[in-house]
Amino acid sequence: DIGVAMGITGTEVSKDAASMILADDNFATIVKAVVNGRGVYTNIKNAITFLLSGNMAGIFSVLVTSILGLPNPFLPVHLLFINLLTDSLPAIALGMEPAGKDLLRQKPRDPKAPILSRGLLGRIGWQGLLIAVATMTAFYLGYRNGDAALASTMAFATLTLARLFHGFNCRGAESIFKLKFSTNRASIAAFFAGVVLLLLGLFNPGLKGLFMVAPAFGFANLGEIVLLALAPTVVIQIVKIICDALGKPYSLITYVTDRKGHDMRYAIDPTKIHNELGWLPETKFADGIQKTIQWYLDNKQWWQTIISGEYQNYYEKMYGNR
């Protein structure tokens, strides 16, 4: 619990004693502040996930080549390029991700909980491993004929492009199709800027020597790089789509809009839903689905009332024309 004081009508004594001061004397500002704070915290976690999972992929790749006695997959200039350019642009874009509508439905987090929780570390690990597998596959394809320069070029390009794709994975817990590309255009701009910089490093005559691009590297190798770099993102997005689908039965909250365009949330207590449906830990999946359908049919008239808009009459009777 914290003390709240009014910034306009409050006394100086109450302001000194309070932990929060409302500058506009409006309690609705607290809700906006909570949404903004949770959004910033979520974006920080997303940026950390992006940076650490990409770095884990590079660490795994170097570790594997060192154990197997293979040439180093990356040159110092490659790592410098990745860390200064292709890492910074998507990370900045992740910081500009707008707050999602489900932030207020989340439970308050424990202030003492570490930002790098077990779940986050696990996610960083397996996503970094996927990118590392794609990178080492590219390294193997280039090293088949013993060309260490070609192997290093392909590993560098694959890791760079895979991390640019990975920026879309780190935008949120939901799939990119649910988040939509248009909600964060900065992420799209960061992706294309990184791709342009990568292509300049690979094909510009003045920069090829700086990045030590293999003479045998060509457009055929570029096609392999694109496919390998895209593969981890495809796997991660499939996992997110499956999680979104499995999570739908637990998201029984409907957003509707009144005549003035204000969002109103119709929420159902999850405990009541659990009791109504009769879901138990030992309930079989098929039986649970059957009970869910039966519950919907029993409450069909109520759902139709919500969808048809007849709730507005009740809303106006209770709250007037506010």
N, C-alpha and C positions, 0 to 999 in steps of 0.2 A: 504494500500500500504506500502511496505517496501523497503528499499534500499538493493541492492545486490552488493557485491564486489568480485573480483577475488582473490583467495588466492595465485596464483603463479605470475601473471603479474600485479596484482593490487598494488596500492601504499599504504603506511601505513596510509595516511590520509583517503583514501576511505574505508579502513578496519575499522578504528575507527568510521567512520560515518555510516557504513552500519549495518543493522540489521541481515543480513545473509552473510556469507563468503563461497564461493565455493572453497573448498580446491584443487579440481582438475580442476578448470576453465571450468567445463562442466555443461551446463544448464540442461542436462538430469538428473543430480544428484538431482535437485529440485523435479522432479517427483518421484524418488525413495524415497526421504525423506518424501514426502507427503504420499505415500503409507505406508511407515513404521510407520509414526506418526498416521495415521488413524487406522492402524492395532493394534497398541499398545492401542489406546484409546478404540477401539471396544473390545479388550480382557479384558481390565479393567472393562468395563460395563458388559461383560459376566460373569466375576468372581464375581462381585458385585451381579448380578442377582442370581447366584448359591448360594452364601452364605446367602443372605438375604431371599430368598424364602425358603430355607431349615430351617433357624432359625424361620421364620414365622410359618412354619408347627409345630415346637416344641412348640412355644408360643400358637398357637391355641389349641393344644392338652392339654397342661397344663391348659389353661383357661377353656376349656369345662369340664374337670374332676373336677376342683375347683368349678365351678358353680353347677355341679350336685352332689357334695359331694362324689365323687368317689376317690379311692386311687390314689396316685401320679403315673402317667404312667412311669416316668423315675427316676432312681436313680442318685445321683451325679456322680458315676463312668461311667454311661451310657453317660451322657452329656459330660464328659471329653473325653471319647473315640471318640465320634462323632466330637467334635471340634478339637481335636489334630490330629487325624489320618484320618478318612474318609472324613473330610472337606478339609484338607490341600492338599491331593493328587490330587483330581479332580481340585481344584482351581489352583494349579501349572500347571496342564496339560492344562487348559484353557488359561493360559498365553503363552503357546507355540503354540497356534492355528495360522496357517499361514494366511497371508493376502489374502482376497478373490479378485477375478478379478473385482468385481463390486464396489470396494471402490472408484475408480476414477469417477464412474458414479453418486456418491452421491453428493448432494449439500454441500457446505461448511457449517459447523455448526457455530452457533453463539457462539463466545468465552465467552459471558456472560451467556449462557444457563447452568442451573445446570445439573450435571451428573445424578442426580435422578429426571428425568422429570416425568410428570404425566403418560405418557405411560409406562415408565419403572416401576414406582411404582404400576400401575395397573397390569402389568404382574407379578410382584413379588407377589402381593396379591393373584391373582387367582391361580397361580401355587402353592404357599404355601398352599392355602386352599385345593387344590386337594390332596397334600401329607398328609395334616392333616386328611382328610376324610379317606384315606387309613390307616393311623396310628390308628385312633380311631376305625375303623372297626376291625382291628387286636386286639386292646385292648378289645373290646366287645366280640370277639370270645374266648379270653382267660379268660374273667371274667364271662362267662355264668354260671359256676359252683361255683362262688365265690372265685376262686383261684387268689388272687391279684398278687402273684409271677409270675404265668403263663401269666397273662395279661400284667404285666410290661415287661416280657421277649419278648413277641410277639410285643408289641408296640416299644420297643427299636430296635429289629431286623428289623421290617418293616420300621421304619423311617431311619435307617442306610442304608438299601439296596435301598430304594426309592431315597435317596439323591445320592447314587452312580449312579443309572440309570439317575437321573436328570442331572448329569454332561454332558451327551450327548445332552440333550435338550438345554443347555446353550452354546453350541459351536457356535451358530449363529442363525440368524433369519430364515434361511431355514431349511427344514426337514433334518434329518440325512441321508436320502437316496440321497439327493441332495449334501450334504456336503461330504458324503462318509467317512467310518470309516478309510480308509487307509491314509487320509490326515493328521491325527493327531494320530499317534500311541501311543503317551504319554497318551492320554485319555483312550485308551484300557488298557494300563499297569496300570494306576491308578485305573481303575475299578476292575480289577482282583486282584490287591494288596489289595484293600479294602475288597473284598469278602473273600479272604483268611484270613485276620485279623478278620473279623466278624465270620467266621466259627471256627477259633481257640478259640475265646472268648465264643462261644456257646457250643462247644463239647470237647474242651481240658480239661481233668480232673483237671489240675492245675489252669486253668483260670475260670472254671465254678463257683467256690466259690467266686472268686474276683468280677465277674459280677453278682453274685447271680442269676444264671440261675435256673429256676424252675425245680424241679425234674420230673415233668410231661411233660416237653418239649421234643418232639421227632421229627422224620423226617416227620410225618404227619403234624405237625404244620409248619415245614419248607416249605412244599409245599404251604400252605395257605399264608405264608409270601411272597414267591416269586411272587405269583399271585397278591396279594394286592400291593406289591411294584412296580410291573411293570405297573399296571393300570394307574397311573398318567402320566407316560411317553407315553403310548399308546394314551391317550386322547390328550396330548400336540402335539404329532407327527401328529395325524389326523388333528388337527387344522392347523398345519404348512403346511401339504400337500394341504389342501383346499386353504390356502392363496397363496401357490405357484401356484396352478392351476388358481386361479382368477387373479393373477398378471401377467400371461404370455402375455395377450394382450398388456400390457404396457411395455414390455421388448423387443422392436423391435431393438435390437442391435446384430449383428452377428460377431463373432470372426472367422477370417480365417487366414491361415498361408501362407506366400509367399515361394518361392523356397529355400530361405536361412534359413527358419525356424523362421522368425521374425513374431510376432503377429501383425496383422493389424486390426483395428476396423472400421467397417462400421456402422456408427450411423446415425439415422434419427431423425430430430428435432421432439420432441413429439408434439409441437404445429402444425407442418405441418401434422403430422399423424392425430391429432385431427380434423383438418379442412378437410383433405382428406376423412376421414371416416364419417364425419358428426355426430360424437357422441356429444350429448348434455346432460345436466343434466336430462332433462325430457325424453330422449330417452328410449324406452322400451328395455329390454334386448334382446328379439328376433329380433327386428328391428336392434339393434346394431350389432348383430352377422351376420345378413344378409348383412348389409353394409360392414362389415369386409371381408366377403367372396367375395363380389363383388369387393372390392378394390384389393384383392389379385389376382383375375382373370384378372383384368384390367392391373395389373403390373406383370403378370406372367413371361413375357419374361425377365424383368429386374432381377427378383429373380433367374431365371435359369442361367442368365449370371454370377451372383455372385457365385452360387453354383458350376457351371461347372469349374470355374477357369479361364475363359477368361479375368477376370479383370486383370490378371497378365500382359497381353500385354499392357494394358493401364497404369498399374503401372510402367512398365519398360520404356515406352515412356516418362512418366512424370518425373521419378526420376532416370532413368538409372539403373545401376546394383548395387546400394548402398544397 
